[in-house]
Each structure stands twice: as C-alpha cells, then as structure tokens.
Amino acid sequence: MPQSAQHYLEYMRRHAAEFVTVRQQIHQNPELGFEEFGTSDLVAERLAAWGYEVERGLGVTGLVGRLRRGSGTRAIGIRADMDALPIEEKTGLAYRSGRPGIMHACGHDGHTAMLLGAAKYLAQHGEFSGTLNLIFQPAEEGMGGAVKMMEDGLFEKYPCDAVYAMHNSPGRRQGDLMFREGAAMASSDYATVTLTGVGGHGAMPHRTADPIVAASSIVMALQTIVSRNADPQEMSIVTVGAIHSGKANNVIPETAVLEISVRSLDREVRELLERRLKAIVTAQAESFGVKAHIDYRKGYAVLVNTPEETEFARRIGYELVGAAHVEPQGPAVTGSEDFAFMLEKKPGCYLFIGNGAPGEHGGCMVHNPCYDFNDSNLPIGAAYWALLAESYLQ
C-alpha cells in the first residue's frame, strides 16, 4: 500500500541533492529535438542500474523504462520531455548552458529529473502490483516527438491504461499544483500566405498589383474571424507574427509573405478558423488583383484531460500538498503541447506545478533567455509521481 504523503516528501527531500545535480548536468548540456543522445544516455544508464527494462530508439532518441511487479494487470504511463530550445542563455548561472545558442528554457531538464527521482524510489522502495512505464520523450518543442514515439509502437509495446505528464508554470507560487478537466491547452496550427502581384516603381503604383497593400488588408480582415465568426465564449487566436516584403521605399515588390499562428481550445472552432482564414485570404487577394498561395499546416491538437483520470490526479495533489496548494480547475492555457496526441489515444491528465511567483527565482516566463527551472520543485514533483504511481497500481 502507498505510504503517507509526508513519507514521499521527506524521502525526496533527503535525496534531493542527487537529482539537483542531475538536473543541472542536463541543463549544462542541452540538446535540441531528436538530438538528445547524451540526455538519453544519462536516463537509460540510471534506469538500467535501478532494474528497469529499458528500450531506446522510440522516436529516434526517446526511451521507455518499464518496471513490473506482482500479478496486477493495470499499467500506467508517466511521461517527461527532454529537449531544449535554440535560445542563447542569459541567466549567468554557474551551471548555465555550455552550448552556444541552445538552452533549457522550458524546464524539460527539471521534468526529466523529477521523473528520475520517482523512478529511483519506485525501483528501490515501491510497493505496487502492475506495470510502470516511464516515458522519456524527445522533441516536444514543435517537432512532435510524441507522435514519432507512437509511430514507433509506443503503446503497442507498452500498453497503458492511463498516461500522465507535468509541466512547470512560471508566475505561479512554487510547488502549487494546478489541474483542469477537459480542454486544458490549445491546438496550434500554422499558415504561410504568399501573395504574388506585379512589382514596379513606387511612383507609378497604378501599373502594379501591390502585395503589401493586399497583405495589410488581409492582416486586418483576419481579426474579424475571432471578433465576428467565432463564438465569443470560445477561445480562439489568429496572430500574424511576421510579414516579409520589399527592400526599398520606392519599389513596389512582387511578393509578400505572411506567417500566421492559429489557436483554439475546441476541435470545431479549430476547423472554423481554418475555413475562414482560407476564405478571407483568397477573397481579399482577389479584390486587390494579386494571387494567394496558402500553406496551412496542422500542428498540435487540443489537449483534453479526461474526467476520471483528472480527478484521480487531483486527489493525489490534495493528499501530497494540501488544498491550500491545489487549484482544482484552473484556467486553460493557450500554449500547446504534444502530449495532446497521447491523450487522443489514452485517457489521462496533464497537470502544472508552480515554478515561482513573478520576481522570484523560477518566475521568469518559459522560452525566455533568463528562465531557469526551480530546483525546489524536484522533491515535490518526484514525490507526486511516486505517490500517484503506487496509488494507481493497487
């Protein structure tokens, strides 16, 4: 049977130094998506030493550690991501990135270290009956490592009745746990619009078809999708993040390119945004006498936490840190996460742990060159995974 929540916390705090060292080692040696060979080596060596069956090469650099005990038929999957970002670190920390232009700016180093802390405890002291699958995933940052692992047979080789994952949340009190049943993170799609007109002299615009004017009108018209087409009670975002066109003030260029991000928390709204974007771009371009080519790419899906698994995860949170440190149904997050694809295949829950309030260590937003994972979360996160796994596999 699971120990008291305090037992897990006390154990992880006694052993925290080991996993702080691991976390900072990973931080010093960041690796981009599908290049996490050193991180995979580190994880695999420790899992094997603790008695896990380890399979590498799922999703290129991903791996799974499996631990089976007793005659129980239930199986749980717990996932941590491992990849870093192409950002130059500016923290000035003693353990800052040793690789120019690459850093752990999203806390995946901490996510990996938390799960390793739980892995060691469960291997050496765990009392459960069933199968524990620890999933260390590559390439979460926009490259779809979760999909690649599943294409390589993740859930066929390692069946799971439910899957769980956790992400740090800067701006929230360190160690607090946040849960949300239902749609918890947005889908993320991308469009590249290339407008082709007729270039010419800026002094004779009547002899051109100006793609910059068309692009400007399209940017404004796209805002009406959210304000006039989507349900006001449903979250939707259309952001034109880049416009590339022209080089001189007296030359009307031939082309203009728009880079667009599209997000929503509902599958039907997601389809609406795509339809309206394509219709508006096509009609606006035609009205200005230019041609439009739309490259629309589906990215990450809406992340949907299932009710039963979220309630179970929430209960573990109450038990571990108490009601004062649990937000039972927090707001949805407009960022995206490829764990959504695993949740399309298996029931489960994706939760958040506060990384620090603004102005405190850990309060800097993710994907920022000054971000750092808060090591005070390592004992809490590891204790959470250990308690959740033992409680699930009873």
N, C-alpha and C positions, 0 to 999 in steps of 0.2 A: 504494500500500500504506500501511497505518497507520504512523505514526511510533512511536517508542518512547514508553512511558507517561510517562517523565520529560519528554519534549518537550511533551506536552499540559499537564502540571502547571506547567512553567516558563513556558509561554506564558500560561496563565491567571493565574498569579501576577503576571506583568508587567503584565497588563491588568486586574487585579482592581479597581483604584480606580474605573474606569469603571462597573463593574457593582455595586459597593458604592453608588455614587451613585444608580444606577437603583433598586436595592433600597430604599434609604432614601427615595427620592422616592415610590415606590409605598406605602411604609409610612406616610408623612405624609399620603397621600391615599387612605385605604381606601374600598372600595366594597362594598356588600352584593351578594348573589347576583342576577344578571340586571340589575345596575345598574353593571357595571364598564365604563362608557363611557370614562372617562378612561384607565383601565389599558389597555383595548383600543386606544385611540388611540396610546398610547405604544408598545405592542408592534408594532402594524401599521406605524407610521412607521419604526421601526428595521428590521423585516423587509424592507419595500419598499426602503429605502435600500441594503440589502445584496444585493438582487437576487432576493428570494423572490417567487413568485406568492402574493398574499395574498387570501384570501376572508374577509369579515367577515359577521356576522349568523347564523352557525350557532349555534343555541341562544341567540338574542337578542343576546348580547354576546360570544359565542365567536368564535374565528377560527382559521384554519389558514394556515401558511406552507409552501409547497411549493418544493423545490429539486430539479431533475432534472439528472443528468449522465450522460454516456456512454450505452451501449446496454444496461446492466443492467436486468433485469426485476424485480428484488426491490424491495420497498417496505417501509419501516419507519415506524412512528408513535411519536413521543415526546410525552408529554402533561405539561403543567404546569397547575395550578389557579390562579385569580386572585382569588377572592372573600375578603372579610374577614368579621368576626363582629360582632354587636351587643353589644359589650363596651366599657366605659369604660376606656381605657388608664391604667395607674398606674406606668409604667416611669420616668417623669421624664427620658427620653432627649431629647437635643437635637432628634432627628428624630421625636419621638413624634407620634401621630395628631393631625391638625389638625381632625378632625371629631368632635364630641362624641358619645359613645355608640357609636362604631364604631372597631375596631382590627384590625390583622392579628395575631390571637392564635393563629394556627395555622401561620404560616410560608409562606403561599402567595405572599407578596411575594418571599421567597427562592427558592421553586421557580420562579417566573417569571423571576427574574433569572439563575438558574443556566442555564436553557434558552436565554435570550437570549445569554449568554456563549458557549455552544456554537454557537448559530446564527451568530454573527458569525464565529467561527473557521471553521466549515464552509463558509460562503459565500466567505470570502476565501482560505482555505488548504486546504480539504477536497479529498481525493483519493479519489473513490469513483465507482461506476458503478451507478446505480439512482435511486430516488426517496426523498427525505427529506420526511416530513410532520411538521411541528411543530404540535402541537395545544394551543392555549391555551384552557382550558375555564372557563366561568363556573359559579357556583352549586354548588360541591361540598358546601357545608355544609348538608346535609339537603334540598336543593331539586332534586337530580337533574339537574344541568346536563349530565352525560354522556349521559343518556337523551335530553335535548332536542336535543343536537348530533346524536345518531344518528337521531332522528326527522326532523331536517332534512337527512339524507342524508350524514352524515359519511363513512361507509365506502363508500358508493356513489360519491361524488365523489372520495374519496381512499382508494383500496384500500390496505390494509396487510397484509403477511404476518405481522407481529407488532407488538405495541404494548408500550410500557414507560412506567413512571412511577416517581417517587421522592418520599418524604416524610421530613422531618426527624424525629428521635427524641430528645426531651429525656431526660436521665438516662443517656444513653449517651455514651461518650467521643467528643469532637468528631472528625469525619472518618472514624470507623469505618463500615463498610458491613455491613448485615445483609440476609440473603436467607432465603427459606423456600419450598420447593417444596410444592405442594398448597394446602390451605386456610390462608390467611395472615391474613385478617381476617374478623370475624364479620358475619353478617347482622344487620339491625336492624329490628325491627317494633314497632308501637305499638298500644296498645289504650286506649280510653277507655270505662270502665264507668260507666253511670249507673244508680243504684239508686233506685227510687221506692217509697216506703212511705206511711204515714199519719202526719202530724205531730200534735203535741199537747203538752199540758202535761207538763213533766218530773216532776211529782208524781203523774201518772196514766199511767204507761207501759203499763199493761195495755190502754189504749184507743187505743194507737198500733201501728204497724208500723215499728220503728226502723231506718232505713237505716244509721245509724252502727254499731250492733251488727253488722248484716249485713256492712258493709264491713270491720270489724275481723276478723271471722271469715274473710272472703274473703282478706284480706292474709295471714293465717297459713296458710290452706289452699293458697294458690298456691305457698308454699315447698315443698310436697311434690312439685310437678312435677319440680323439679330433684333432690330427695333421694330420690324413690321411683318416678318414672316414666322419667326419662332415664337412659341408660347412664352409670354413674359415670366411665367413661373418655372420655366425650364432653362437651366444654364446652357448658354451657347456663346462661343467666342469665334470671331473671324478677325485675324490680325494680319495686316500686310507688313511684314517685317523688313522688307528690302525692295528697293526699286533701282534698277541698273539701266541707265540710258544716257547717251550723249557724252561729249567731251569738251565742247566749245560753246560759247554763248551765242554765236552767230551761225550755228549749224543745227538744222533740224535732223535728228538721226533717223535711221531707217527702222530701228528696233527699240523696244523697251521690254524689260523683263521684270515681273513681279514675283516675289516669293511670299507665300501665304500659309499661315497656320490656322487650322480649323479644329475646334474642340467642342465636346459636348458630354453630357452625363446620361444620355438616353440614346438607345440604338435608332429609334425612329427619327429623333431630332438630328442625329448624325447623318442620316440619309437625306433629310430635308436640306441641310446645309450644303451638301454636295450638289444636289439638284439645282438649288437656287444660285449657287456660285457659278455653275456652268452656264445657266441661262442668262444671268446678268452679264457675265463677261462676254459671251457671244453676241448678245444684243447690243451692248454698249460699243463693242468694237465695230460692229457693222454700221452703227449710226455715225461713226467717225471715219468710215471708209478705210479701216485697217483690218487686217486678218488676225485672228486669235488662235493660238495653239495652246491647249490646256493639258498639262501633265498632272493628273490628280492621283495621289498615292495614298493608299490606306496605311496608316501607321498602327499604333497600339489601340486595342479595344477598350471599351468602358470596363473598368474594374468593378465587379459586383461581388460583394461579400454575402454569403448565404446565411439565412437566419439562424439555423441551429448551431452552425459552427461559430458564428459570431457571438452568440450567447454563451457558448462554452468558453471561448477565448476571453470574453468579458468577465466571466465568473472567475477565471484564473487570475485576471488582473485585480479584481476586488480582493481575492484571497492573498495575493502577494503584496500589494502596496496600499490597500485600503481605499474606501470610497472617496476620500478627500483627494486622492491622486489618480482617479479614473474619470475620464469623460466617456460616458456610456454610448452616446450617439452624437459624435462630433460632426462638424460641417464637412461637406465633400471637398476634395482637393482638386483643383483644376489642372494640376500636373498629371503626367501619365506614367504608366508602369507596366512592364511586360509580364509581370505576374498575372495580369488580367487574362492572358492566354491560358495559363494553368488553371485559373478559376473557371474558364469556359469548359474545361474537361473534368474538373474535380470540384466538389464543394470545399469551402474553406474560408479563411479570413486573413486579410492584410491589415495590420494594426500599426500604430505610430507610438514612438517613445520620445518625450520631450528632450531636446538637446541643450536647452538653456534659454533663459529669457533674453530679450534684446539688451545689449550692453554687457552681458556676462559671457564667460567662456562658453562656446557652443551656441551662442545666439546669432552668429553670422549666418546669413542665408546660404543654402547649398548652391553649388555651381558658381561660387564666388572665390576669388584667389586667396581670400583671408579666412576661409572656412576651415574648421577642424572638428572632428568627431570628439564628443565629450567622453573621456575615459571613465568618468564616474558612472556612466551607463552600462559599462561592461558587466559588473556583478548583477545588476538588476535584469538586464537582458538575458544573460546566461541563466539566472535563476528562473526567469519566466519560462524559457524554453524547457528547462529540466522539469519544472512542475507541470507544465502543460503536457509534455510527452508522457510522464508517468501517470498522470491523471487520465489521459486518453486511453492508454494501453492497460487498463484494468479489466 
